[in-house]
Amino acid sequence: MVFQFDKLGVYSIRVAGLLDKSWSDRLGGMSITNGELEGEGTRPVTTLTGPLADQAALLGVLNALYNWHYPLLYVEHLGGVS
């Protein structure tokens, strides 16, 4: 698989904490799903999923989450969009 930094891609991002679903527009239009992460103790998590124009757009979403103090749990590239 060849990754292209300047092409549309679908991403999944998980952060600790709950994000309001109305923030989708502020986060590149990504779908926001709230849930809980099992483990040492149940804790709230939010998963953002959707297409982003390129990795610069991905960085914009990650920077927004960082600025809002949401700890990043993972980022996954799910593939490109044809």
C-alpha positions, 0 to 999 in steps of 0.5 A: 500500500502506498500512502499519498500525503496530498490525497483524500483519505479516510481516517479514524481518530480516538481521543479520551473524553467526550466531544459534542457531536455539533463540533463535527463542522469544526473537525473537518466534517468527521462523524463523532461517536461517543462511547466508553473504553473498557480497561482498568476503569471505564472511561469516556472516549470519542471516535472521529471517522471520515474523509479528510482532504489530505494530511494537512487537513488531518493535522488541522483536526489533530491540532484542534483536539490538542488545543482543546486538551483532548488526549489522543489515543490513536489515529488510523488511516483507513484507506483512500477514497476513489 
